[in-house]
Amino acid sequence: MAAANCTVSSCPKVLPATSNGAWQGDNPLDHALPLAILQICLVLVVTRSLAFLLRPIRQPRVIAEIIGGILLGPSALGRSKVFLDNVFPKQSLTVLDTLANIGLLFFLFLVGLELDLRSIRSTGKRALAIAVAGISFPFALGVGTSFVFRSTVAKDARELPFLVFMGVALSITAFPVLARILAELKLLTTEIGRMAMSAAAFNDVAAWILLALAIALSGSGSPLVSLWVLLTGIAFVAFVAIVIRPVLAWMARLSQEGEPVKETYICATLAIVLASGFITDTIGIHALFGAFIIGIFVPKDGSFARALIEKIEDLVTSLFLPLYFVSSGLKTNVATISGGLSWGLVVLVITTACLGKILGTIFVSLSVKVPLREAVTLGFLMNTKGLVELIVLNIGKDRKVLNDETFAIMVLMALFTTFITTPIVMAIYKPARPASPYKHRTIKREDTKSELRILACFHGSRNMPTLVNLVESSRGTRRKGLTVYAMHLMELSERSSAIYMVHRARRNGRPFWNKTATSGNGDHIVVAFEAFRQLSHVAISPMTSISDLQTMHEDILESAQQKRVAIIILPFHKTMQLDGSLESLGRAYQHINQRILDQAPCSVGILVDRGLGGAAQILASEVSYRIGVLFFGGADDREALAYGARMAEHPGIALLVLRFIVSESGVSITMDKEDRADDEAAIAGVRALNESSIQYQEREVETPAQVVEAIKEVSQCNLVLVGRSTPRMVGRTSDCPELGPVGAYLASTEFSNTTSVLVIQQYKNGFRQGQTQGQTLGGQTSAVINVHDSNNSSDE
């Protein structure tokens, strides 16, 4: 019948899947596959370029994707008929929408994985009150706004479905977007962050329930049909809880920690997600609900959930999800908003959305004894919109509840409210935490019996053996003389796994790894720390920093100040490969080290890891290292010498101190008399130890070549310590100024492929960029999570 009623001019032609190629006269844009590839590539270029441009003002990537979708639609580039007909022709939109919705289906599954029902059940009274206010106030205002719309631009809208859709659209808080904003602003682990996350999680679940109600009411059948849709939807949720959840739990139990999850389990879970989407679509709710419900009921602990996220997230969030924003943007025509009435409605809906969320949250927060500034901050945080908002609006448009003009107005509202969140929160909430003054900011000190505190940072498990063996070498023979805070540095990205780990860290009060009785053998990183703690006299406290690379140094500096450490040990930004060469992790990691060197409140060491002690932790009784200290003179070299002398206390360590005496005609070292006197005192102090494990040598050098030849004598050592401020070697340049001239040479393959290097910079009185001890580091609360901190009380 459809074919009979369709004329040649009105029916869009069906696109064949693939072309025979341009050489055979085929236009690739007339075929579905090459056209889809072009669309995907164009979407990625536009959205990623916008994300890069918006990065300096700390906007979440969802903003760039919404704007990118609008720009590619009829509001901007789509105004060109040539562009729209060739790149996004009507006959290709079915394929584009299908790909976008498949990506969205699995993204909603990931969102369900991020939500933990246990955290919602344990929501405190204050967070629950804030969540209820954050839903009810804007929903009521949304209902009121719907009457204004129905009397002006949406006169044909069905009353009840339109009313519910408007209420839901204004009451949503985008849980995934809020989590990223909180983590980037380093508020996730604060009290305000915990309340916002708990309230947003409750809000998210309530919003999906309301959306299911709205979809059921938007059907074209009788109220009885809508009732049947709701009842069968409830029956589906009960079926998943009773039947599917035990199956998922069984697969999770069989997925042992530390072992790869079976491909059969991954395939079965993905099939369950798709089947659930089919069932909920058949019911008449939406395929997205099925995927979301399955994600909620997947067990969150253990390796099973992590494996699912790792398998799905990159393809979905990087490739398919941006297509949904373009699909939405192609339906958004800002040109439909014309005249004073329409723009007045834009102002009205934005004002209503902000008043409902912000004022409602502030009022309830103040009533439950939240301070005013925190209450205002919570109000703006809870006003965050995002992808879920677009899903609601797109479903409303597809169900013909929202017309083109109403849809465009609501998209602009979602874009505006999310865009203002980060800058406003940064402006109104900057909790100052004055730096606590402390005495021992260097390893070199008069009181050699005092406790030494170290903040040791690492990027991953590859750095663990060297880090643990370095700590073992640093403890000497003293009982309880060394405290180490081991900080895992993790980049906060748009990936679901990063936010998933942030949630677990926040929930468990420990790093992102989960060390519970139900998690099998536990993460091997935790095992290494626990074994070392039990076998040594070192108090070691694991921590984690999950932060954007541009602000990660703030976490490290804040933690160093709070823990009153004497030295920060940083991993070099290059890692050793199998052939002995060093491969860079990226300039961003190098910039982290450079910022810390400039601003550190204590001494800093950069560790070039070449496998100190091999690939495993060495027991104290088996330690047998040869450590070298290169001494040219100056504060940094004196700090390296003090660290080497402490290491020499360990019975398994032999120390070689190689001092360079530079002739007047050779390499010049500019140094004042006080520095020279301090150098002589430091050398005399080490020689006075009369330790059989310490060997002292001097080398007179006149040329850089002689310096290099002398340095090569320590290439057989396991570890070499050197100060950062060493004389520049003639004719030698380096792309690693943070190591200094000699340190850069030691990090090169010309020196050694087996000797680890620790380049040390001594703390000098006052912060290095004019800061005083009473100032805040970074200006914001650090997003660092402690695991064990039993030694936080002994102020030095």
N, C-alpha and C positions, 0 to 999 in steps of 0.2 A: 504493500500500500504506500509505503514511504517513497519507493522508487517511482510509482505511478504519479505521485503528486509533485515530483521533483523535476524541475526544468533543467535544461543543460546549463543555463546561466546562473541558476541559484545553487546548484549542488557543487561544493568544492571538490576538486579532483583528488583522487586517492593517490598518495605518494608511494611509489614503489620503494622497497627497502634500500637497495643499493644500486649504484649506477655502473655503466660500462666504461666510464672514464671520459675525460674531456676530449681525448684524441678520437673517440668514436662518436663525437657530437653530443654527448650527454652533458647537461648542466647539473653539477653536483647539488645545487640548491633546489633542484626539483626532486630530490630523493631523500627519504627520511633519515637514513643513517648519517651521511655526510653533513646534512643540515643540522642534525642534533649535535654532532661533534663541533661544528662551528658555533652553535649557540652556547654550548658548555664552555668552550674556550673563551668566547667573548664575555660571558658572565664571570668567569674566574679572573680575567684581566681587569675588568671594571671594578668588581667588588674588592679584590686584593689591593688595587691601586688606591681606592678610597680608604680602605682600612689603614694603609700606610700613611696617607695624608692626615687621617684623624688620630693617629697614634700619639702625636705630641700632646693632644688635649685629653688623652686617656679615655677615649670613647670605646665601648665594647664593639666587637666586630659586627654584631647584629645591626648596629646603626649604619655601618657602611653597606651592608647587604640590603637593608631596606631602601636606602638612598639609591644604590645601584639599580635595584629593581625598578624604582620610579623613573630613573633617568633613561633606562632602556625601553620604558613603556611609552604610551601615547602622550605623557606629560612633557617629554623632552625629545629624545632621538626618534621616538615613534611618531612624532608629528610629521616626519618625512615619510610620505607614502611609499617611496622607493625603498627606503630602509625597512619599513614594516613588512612590505609585501615580499621582500627577498630574504630577510633574515628571520622574521617571525611571522610568516604567512599563517592565515587562519587554519589551513589544513594541517599545519605542524603542531598546533597547540595541544591537540589530544595526546601526541607522543610526549611533548614537553611536560604537560600536566601529569601524565602517568609516571614518568621518571621522577618528577618532583615529589609526588605523593608516596612513591615507594621509598625515596630517601627520607621523607617526613615520617613515614611509618616506623622505620627503624630508629630515627632520631627520638621519637616519642618513647620507644622501647628503652633507649639510653636515659631519657629523662626519668622514666619509671625506676631504672636502676639507681639513679642518683638519689631518689627519695627513699627514705628509710622510715617505715611505719613505726619502728621503735622510738625514733627521735620525736615523731609526732605524738605518740602516746605519752612520752615523758615530758612533753611541753609544759613549762611552768605556767602558773596562773597568770603572771604578767604577760607572757608571750601569747597565751591563749586569748586574753582580753584584747590585746593589740590586734591579733588576727581577726577576731570577730568584728571589731570595730572597722578594720581595714576592708572587710567584705560588706558589712551591712550598711554603713554610711554611704559609700559610693554607689552601692546597688540601689539604694533608695533615691539618691540624686539622679542616677541613670534612668530610673523609672520616670521621674519627673521630667527629665530632659526629653524622653521619648514622646511625651505629649506635645512638646514644642515642635519636634521634628515632624510628627504626624499632621500637625496643623499647617506646616509650611512646605518642606521639600519631600516628605515621605507620606503623602496623603493616601497612596494606594497600599501602604504596608498593612499587613494583618496585625491587629492590635496586640494580642497576647504574645505571639512569638517575637514581635518587634520589641515589646516591652522587656521581655526576658533577655534578649540578645544585647540590648543597650545596657541593661543592668550588669550583665556578665562582663561586657567589654570594659566598663569603667571600674569594676571591682577586682580585676585580675592583677596579681603581682607576679612578674616573670621570675620564677625561682632560679633557673640556670643563669640568667643574666645578672640577677642580684648577687648570686654567689661569686661571680667573676668580679663584679664591681667591689664587693667587700674585700675579696682577696687582694685585688690590685691596690686598694686604699689601705691595706694592712689593718683592717678592722675585723677580720673574720674571727680571730681568737679573743676579741674583746667582749665585754658584757653586752654592748650594743649590737655587736655582730651576731652573737649567739641568739639574742632576742629576735633580731631581724630574720635570721635563717629559720628559726623555729616557727615564727609567725608566717613566713612566706611558704614554708612547707605545708602548713595547715591550710593556708589560703589557696595553694595550688590544687590540693585535693578537693577542697570545697568548690573551686571554680570549675573543675572538670565535672563534678556532679551537677552543678548548675547548667553547664554547657550541654550535658546529656539531656537534661530536662528541656532546654531550649530547642535542641534538635528534635526531640520527640514531639514537642508542640508545633514545630514548623512543618510537619507533614501535612499533606493536602487532604488527608482522610478526616474521619469524625473524631471527636474526643475519645471515643472508645478505642480507636486504633492507637492514639497516642498513649493511652493507658497500657495497652498490650505491649507497645514498644518499651515502656519503662519497666514493666514487670519482667519481660524476657531479658532485658538488660541486667536487671538485678539477679535473675536466675543464672545468667552467664557468669557474673562475678562470683556467685556462690559455687558454681561448677569449677571455676579456676581455683578457688580457695580449697575446695574439698578434693578434687581429682588431680588437677595439673600441678598444684603446688608440691605435693609429695613427690611427684616425678622429678620436678626440678631440684628438690632437696636431695633426692637420691643421687642424681647426677653430680650435684655439688659435693656430696660426701665422698663419692668415688674419685673425685679429682683431687689427688694428693698435692699438698703444698710442695713446690719445688720441682714438680713434674709437669710436662705439657698436658693440657687437657685434650682428651681424645676428640678427634675430628668428628666422630659419630655423635658425641654430645653437643658439639657446636651446631652441627647440621640439624639435629633433632630440635634444638631450641629455636633456631631460625625458622624451621618449618612450623613450630608451634606458634610463633609470632605471626607468621603469614596466615595460618589457619584461623587464629583468633581474629585477625583483621577481617578475614572473609566472613566469619560468623557475625561480628558486630555490624558489618556493612549489610549483611542479609537481614539482621534484626531491624535495621533502619536507623541506627545511631550514627556511627561512622567507623571506618576501618581503623582509624587512629586509636580509638578507645581500646580495642582489643590488644594492640601492641603495648599501650601504656599500662594496662592492667597486668599483662604478663611481666613487664619490667618491674612493677611493684612487688610481685610475688617471687621473683628470683632471689634466692638467698644472697645476702650482701657480703658475708664473711667468706674467707678462703680464696682460692685461686680461680674458681669458676666464673665469678662475676668479672674479675679482672680480665680473664681470657676473652670473655664475650665482648667487653669494651674494646680491647686491643684489636679484635678481629673486625669490628664494625666501624669504629669511630672515624678513622681517617677517610675512608671511602665515602661515608655518609656525610660527615660534617664539611669536608673539603670539596667534594665533587657534586653530590646530589642536593644537599640542603640549599646551597645558593640558588639552585634552579627554582625552588619554591618561592623565594623572594622575587625572582624575575617573573614567575607566573603570577604572583600577586601584583607586581608592578605593572604588568600588562593589563591588569583590570583596573588600575588606578589612573584616572585621568583628572589631574588637578584643574584642567581647563573647565571641568563641569562646575567647579566652585567659582561662580561669577556673580558679581553684584554685591551690594552691601549686606543683603539678607544672608547670603551663603557664608560670607566671611564673618558675619556676626555670629552665625551658628558655630563656626570654627572656634571663635573666641569663647563662646558659651560652653562648648563641650570640653575644651581644654580647662577652662576655669572650674567647671563642675567636677571634672576628673581630679584636678589638683585639690580642690576644696574638700571633696569627699574623702580622699585618701589621707591628705596631709593634716587637715584640721581634725578629722575623726581620730587619726592615730595620735596626734598631739594631745587631744582632750583626754583620751583613755589612758595614755602614758602618764600624764600628769596625775590622773586619779589613782594610779597604782605606784606613785612615789618615784617616778622616773624624773631626773632633773630636766629643766627646761631645754637646755641645749641638746641633750641626748634625745629628748622627745621630738624636737624639731627635726633632728637628723633622721630619726626613725621614720618620721612622716614622709620625708623626701625619698628615703630608701624604699619604703613600701609602695611608692608611686611608680616604681620601675615597670615599664612594659617591655614587650619584646615579641618573640616568635609566637607564644601562645595567644597573644592579642591578635596577631595576623591570622592565626588559625581560626579563631572565633569569627573574625570579620569575613574571611574567605568562605567559611561554611555558611554564614548568613547570606552572603551574596549568591552562592551557588543554590541555596534554597529559596532564592528570590525574596528573602525577608528584607535585605538592604538593597537599595537602588544604587546606581553609579555615584551619585552625588553624596549620599550618606556614607557610602564606602570610602570615598576619597577623604571626606572630612574626618572620619574615624582613624584612617591610616595616618594622617597628619597629626592627630592628637597623640597616637601611640609613639610616633617619631619624636615629637616635641618633649613629651614627658620623660622619655628615656634619655634624650640628649641632655637635659638639664640636670639629671641626677648627679653625675660625677662632679661637675664643676661646683655645684651648690654645696654638696656634702664636703668637698675639699675646702670650701670657703668658710663654712660655719662650724666644722668640727675638726679641730686640730689639737688633740689632747697633748698638752705639753708635759713631758716627763723629764724634769731636770736631771742632768747627769750627776750621779752620786760620786763625790770625790773619793779617791782611794790612793794608797801610797805606792804599792808595788806595780808599776807599769812597765817594768823591764825585767829581764832575767838577771842582769847584773845588779846587784844590790849589796848593801853592807850586811844585812841580816841574812846570811846564807842558810839559816835553818828554817826560815819562814816558808809557808806553803807556796808552791808554784802552781798557778792556774793557767791553763792553755785552752784556747778555742781552736779546735782542729776541724777544718772544713773539708768536705770531699764531695765529688760529683756522683759517684756510684760505687758499686761493689768492686770495680777494678782497682780503686785506690785503697781498699780496705787493708790488705796485708801490709803494705808499706806504712800506712798510717798507724796501725796497731803496733808494728815493730818499732816505729819511731817513738811512740809513746812509751813502750817498754824500755827503750834505751834511755829515755829521759828521766826515769823514776829514780835512778841511782840505787842506794841501799836504804833509803829512808822509808819508814812506815808512815802512811797517810801524809806524805809530803808533797804529793802531786794530785791535782784535780783536773780532769779533762772534760771539756764539753765538746762532743763530737757532733757537728752540724752537717746534715745532708742538704746540699744545695739543689733544689728542684725548680725548674722553670715553670712558671704559671702560664699555661697556654689556653687556647680556646678548646682544646681537646677535652672530651668528657672524662678521660682518665685522670687528668690533673684535678678537676673539681671533685671527682669521686674520692681521690686520695685526700684532698683537703677536708672533705666531710668526715672521713674516717679519723683523720688526725684530730679534728675538732671534737668528735664524739668520744674517742678513746682517751683523749688527753695525752697522746703519745704520737710518735711519728706516723707517717702514712702507712707503714707496715703494721700488721695486726698481730700481736703476740698474745693470743688468748688460748685458753685450754682447748677450744674447739677448732683451732686453726692448724692442726696437724703438728708438723715439726717446726713450724715457724719459718720466718724469713732468715736466710743465711747471714744477712747483715746483723740481725738481732742476735743470732747464735754466736757470731764472732765477738760482739760486744759482751754478751753475758759470760762467755767462756773466759775472755780476758779479765773481766772484773773478778771472777771467782779465783783465777789462777795468779793474780797479781795483787799488789797493795795499792792499786790505783783506783780512785773513785772516778768512774766515767759515766757521764750523763748524755745519752743520745738526744738529739734535737733535730728539727727539720725546719728549713726555710723554703716555703713554696711561694715564689714571688716572680714578678716580671724581671727580666734580666736588667732592665734599666734602673730598677730600684732594689735589687737584691743586696747591694752593698749596704743599704740602710739597715736591713735585718742583721747583717753581720756586725756592723758598728754598734747598733743598739744592744745586741747580745753581749758583745765584748765589754761594753760599759756596765751593763747590769750585773754581769758575772764577775766583774773586777779582775779580768784576766791580765796576765803580764805579756802574753804574745798571742797573736793570731797566726795560725799556720794555714796558708791558702794553697790550693792545688794549682800548679802551672796550667796555663790554658792549652798546652800541647800534651798529648798522651803518646806513650811509646807504642809502636807497632811491632809486629813479629820480626821485622828485619832490623830492629833497633832504632829506626828513625822516629822522629816526633811529628805527629800530625795535629794540626790546630783544630780546636773545637769551635773556633769562631772568634772574631774580634770582640764580640760582646762580652765574652768571658775574660778576655784580656783587660777590657775596660773596667770590669768589676775590680780586678786586682789593683789597677792603677788608682781608682777612686779610693780604695781602702788605704793604700799607701799614702795618699794625700791627706786623709782625714782621720786616720786611726788614733784612738786614745791610748795606745800602748805600742809595743814593738810588733813588727810584722815579719813573718817568714814566708817565702814562696818556695814550695817543694816541687822540684823536678823529679818525678817518680820514674825510676828505672828499676823498680822491683827490689827494694831493700829487704833482704832476708828471703827472697824467693816469693813464690805464689801462695804461701800459707803463713799463718801466725806462728812465730817461734816461741817456744816455752822459755821462761826466764833462765832455766838451768842450761838451755841449749844455745843461748845468745853468744855469738862469737863474731863481733864486727870490728873492722878497722875503720876508724873515723879520722878524717883530716880536717884541719882548720888552716885556711890561708889568711895570713895576717899581714896587711900592708900598713895599717894604722888608721886611726879615726874611730868615731863613736860606733859605727856599724860593725867594724871588725872587732871592737872590744865586746860588743854584745854577742857576736858569733863565738868569740873565745870563751865568754862566760858560759854559753850554752854547751860548748864542747867540754869545758871543765866539769860541768854537772854530769854530762854523759859518762865521763871517765870514772865516776864513782861506781858505775855498774861493773861488777867483776868480770863480765864477759866482753868488755869493750877496751880496745887499745886505741889511744889517741895520739895522733901525730900533729904537732903544731909547727907549721912551716912559716917562718917570719922572713919577709923580704926587706933587705937593707938596700935602699936605692942610692946609688952614688950621685953626686951633684951633677955630673955630666950626662947622666942617663935620664930615665923616666922621672919626671918631677912630680912630687906630692906636696901640695901646698898645705901647710899645717902650722897653727900657732904654737907657742911655747907650752900653753896649758894642755893642748891636745897631746903634744909629745910627752909631757910629764905623765899624763893619764895612761898613754900607751906603755910607757916603761913600768908604771905601777901595775898594770894589768898583766904584763908578761912576767914581772917579778912575782906576782901573786900565784900564777900558775906554776912557775918553776919551784916556788916554795912548798908546793904540795908534797913534793918528794914521793909521788906515786910511781910505782914501777911501770904502770900501764901508760904513762905519759912520756912521749918522746918529743924533745924540742930540737929543732934545727933552724939554722939561719942561712939565707942565700943572698949573696951580694949580686945585684943585677944592674946592668947599665943600659940595656936595650930591651925593647919589647920582645924580641926573639928569645932572649935569655929568660924573661918572665914566663913565656909560654913553655919553654923547655923545663923550667923548674916546676911549673904547675903539673906537667905530665907525670911527675914523680908520684903524685897522689892518685893517679888514675886507677890504681889497684885497690883503693879504699872502697868500702861499701857505701860510704856517705861522706860528702865534702861540705863543710860549712864555710861561708864567706860573707863578708859584709857587702851591702849594695853599693855603697860609696867607695869604690876602689878606683885606682888610677886608670885613665883611658889608655887603651893599648893602641899604638899608632897603626893606622892602616886597617883597623878592624871596625866594621859597622854592624849594627844589629837592629832587628825589628822588634826587639824586646827591651825597651829602656827600663822597664820595671825591675830587670835583673841586674842592671849595672854592667859595665864593660867585662869584668872578669866573670861574673855570673852568666852572661850571655855566651861567653866562650865555653864555660863548663857545661852549658846546656846543649852545645853543638856536638854533632857526631865526630868531629875532629878530636875532641877530648876523650870521650868514652861512650860506649853503648850499655855499660853495666853499672856505672857509678851514679847513685842518686845525689842530688844537690839541694841544699837548703840555703837560699839567699836571704839574709836577715837585714832589716832596717830597724835601728834602735829608736825608741820613742824619745822625742825631745820635748822639753817643758812647753806646755801649751799645745793645743791642736794645731795641725800644720797649715790650716787655712784661716788663722786668726780667731778660731773659736776659743771660748773660755770654758772652764770646767763646769760652769753652771748652766750651759746652753744645752738644748735638746739636740740629739743626733737625728737628723732626718725630719724632725718635726711631727712625727706620727708614731702611734703605737706599733711596735714590731709584730709582724705576723709569724712569730716563731713559737713552736710548741715544744715544751719540755717533757722529757720522760721521767728521768730520775734526777732530782735536784736536792739531795740531802745535805749539800755543802753550801747552801746559799746564805747561810747566816753569818759566817765568820768574816766580818768586814775587816779589811786590811787598812 
